[in-house]
Amino acid sequence: MASDEYLLDNQQPEAGERFDALAALFNPTTARHLDAIGLGDGWRVWEVGAGGPSLPVWIASRTGQPVLATDIDTTWLGSGDSRLDVLRHDIGFDPAPDLGFDLVHARLVLVHVANRERALATMIEALAPGGWLLVEEADPGLQPLVCPDEAGDAERLANQLKHGFRTLLAERGVDLALGRRLARLLRSAGLVEVQSDAYFPMGGPACNELERATIEQIRERLIGHGLATTEEIERHLRAVVAGELDLATSPLVSAWGRKPG
């Protein structure tokens, strides 16, 4: 998907706030999987669609090697950090920037890519024999409500706005059920030792911040498409900031496998 079609544009100021919230929510579970895979000293790693620097910097601290961090928009990755090799790269169209990686990781990337099969093939091609691929994607269909405990009007409004958000995503070709298929896709692509699991965070400051930043980013599109009014959005944001809602994210499905050889 071209950057001008991406609903959550990295050029918007809220993008950095979303990256921070996503890191707080998901970096621990990603790190758990990477530790289980055996990430260690000397590994060459490609972080696809890195967004912000927190995860690739953590990986570099484990490997002692610079991490290749790519994205279609590298605005938030900065420059000059010796732990990162930053490169603008479109995983849906561009060839692998290098080969022979011990690990390739992508989180919340493939759902937004129109050429998903090509993107997956590119990541696998970049692996060294015996290298690992870890792909992590949300699956809203597994749990579609941002407020699973729909106790009152505020919760119902939150779920209405989340439905509107996913309507906008679907219009842009986002695959809202990709997570559940990841393990099968990795097996079909020839990877071995494939496993998967899911993580479903619910409640807390990071969930609140992710919801606030996301709604701020898409508010004009929600209004313009008749999916919400200004008053509804303002009412919802007040409830979020006040901590009055038990907000959840979509389940994050992680799937990993090893390239034969």
N, C-alpha and C positions, 0 to 999 in steps of 0.2 A: 504494500500500500504506500503510495506516495505521501511525503510528509504533509502536503497541503490537504490531504484527505483524512489525516489522522485527527480524531476528535479531541484527544488530549495532547495538544501541540506543546512540544518542549520549549517553544519560544515564550509561552505564557509564564508570568511570574509564579503562578501556583504550581508549576511543574516541579520546581525544586522542593516545595513542601510535600508534594505527593511522593517524590522519590525518598524523602526522609521518612515518611510514614510507612511506605512499603518496606524500606530497609528495617525499620524497627519491628514490623510485623513478621517478615519472612526471612531475614538474614539468619536467624538462629536455626530454622528448619533446613535451610539450604546448607548451612555449615554442618549440620548433623549428617546430611547425606554425603557431603564431600569427605568428611572424616571417615565415614563408613566405607566409601570407595577406596580410601587410602591416600588421599591427597597429601603430598609430602615434599620434601626437599628436592629441588631440581626439576620439578614438573613444569612442562611448558603448557600454558593455559590460554585459551581464547574465551573471553567473556563477550557473548553476542548480545547486542542491544542493551548495553550496560546501563544506560540512563545516567545514574550518578556514580560516584567513585567508591562508595563505601564497601561494596562487596568485592570488586577486583583488588582494592587495596588490602582487604583482609586476606584474600587468596595469596597475594604477593608476600604477605607476612609469613605464610605457611610454606611457600615454595622457595623463598629466597631469590626468585626470578621475576623480572618484569612481566606483567600480565598484558596481553593484547586485549584492549578494551575498545570495541567498535560499536557504532550506532549510526543510524541515518542522520542524527543530529547530535553532535558532540558538545553542545553548549554547556552542559552541566558537568562534563568530565574534566574541564579545565585543561591546563597544559603545564609542562615543566616538572611534573611529578615523576621522578626517576623510576618509581614502582609501576608506572603505567606506560604502555605504548598505545597512544590514542590515535584512532583512524576512523574517518568517516567511511561507512560501508553499509550497503543495502543488502541484507541477507537474502531478500527475495529475488535479486537480480544479479548481484556481483559475484564473481568467482571467489573461492576461498582466498583470503589474503596471504596465507602461508599453509604449509602442510606439516605433518609430523607432531601434532599436539598430543599430549598425554591426557588432556581433558578439554572438552568443549562444553560450555554451560550457557543456557539461555533461559531466562525467566520472564514470563508475561510478554513474549515476543511473537511467537508463531500465530497466536490468535489474530494478530493485526496484519499478518502477511498474506497477501493474495496467493502468491506462489509458494504455498506451504511445502509441497512435496519437493520442489527444487531447493528450498531453504534447508530442509532436513537433510537432503542428499549432500548439499554443500558442507554442512557441519560434519557429517560422517566422513566425507572425503578428506576433510582436514585432519582427521584423527590418524595417529600412528597406529600400526597394528598393535592390538592389545589396549588401545586408548579407550577412555570412557566418555560417553555422552550423557549429560544430565539435562533434561528438559522439564520445565515446570510451567504449568498453565492453569489459569482459573477455569472453573466449570460452573457458571451461574445456574445452569439447569439442575445441578445436583441439590442446590439450596438457593432458590431465587429471591428470598426476602432479606432485606437489609435489617429488618426488625422481625425475627422469627416469632417473638412474643408480641403479636399484634393486639396489644391490650387496650388501645384507645385511639383517638383521632390523630394524635401526633405520630404514632407508629404507622397508622394507615396512610398518612400523608408521606411519610418516609418511604414506604413501600411503593406508593404511586410514583414518586420521583425516581426511584430506582428502576421501576419498569420503564419509565420514559427514557432514562439513560441507556438502558439496554436496547430500546427501540432504535435510538440513534446509532448505537454500535452496530446493530444488525443491518441497518441501512447502508453502512459502510463496508459490509462484507466480513465483519468480525465473526469468527466461529465461536459461538457461546457454549458449545458442547465438545470442545476439543480435548479438554483434560481427560475425560474418561476413555479416550481412544489412544492416548499416548503410548501405553505399553504395547498395544497391538501394532501401532505404527513402527515402533522401534524394532519389534520382532520381524515385521514384514520387510524392513530395510536391511535385515541381515545381522542385527546385533544379537549378542548372546548374553546370558546371565541377566536377562531383563527382569526388573522388579519395579513396583510402583507403590505409592501410598498417597494419602491426602491429609491436609492440615486445614482446620476450620477455625480461625480465630474469631472470638466473639467478645466484644466489650473492651473497654479500656481507652486510654488517651490516644493511642496510635490509630485505632479504628475510627475514633471521632475526628481526628485530624485528617485522615484519608478522605472521609466523607465530606468534611467541610471544604477541603481543597478541590475535590472533584466537582462538587456542585458549583463552586465559584467558577471553575474553568468552563463548565458547560451551561451556565445559567442562561445566556443569551440564546443558545440553540434550543434549550427546553422551551423558552418563551416563544421564540420564533416559529417553532413547529407546533405550537398550541398544546404542548404537553404539560405545561405548568404556567401559573401566573406569577408575577413579581411578588405579590402578597404571599403566595404559598411558599415560594422559595425563601423569602425573608423569615417567615414563621418557622420553617424547618431549620434554617441555619441558627436561629435563636435557641431552639431546642437542642441542637447538636452542641453548640458552644456551652450551653448551660449544663451539659452532661445529663440530660433528662431521658436519653434513649439508650437502650442496650443494642448497640449496632454491631453487625456482623459483616465480614467480607465473604465473597464467594469462596468455596473450598479451593485450595491450591493443590492440584494434583502434580506430584513429582514422579517422573519415570526415568530410569537409568539403565544403561546397558553398555556392553564392551564390544569393541570391534574385534572380530576374530583375528587370530595370529599373534 
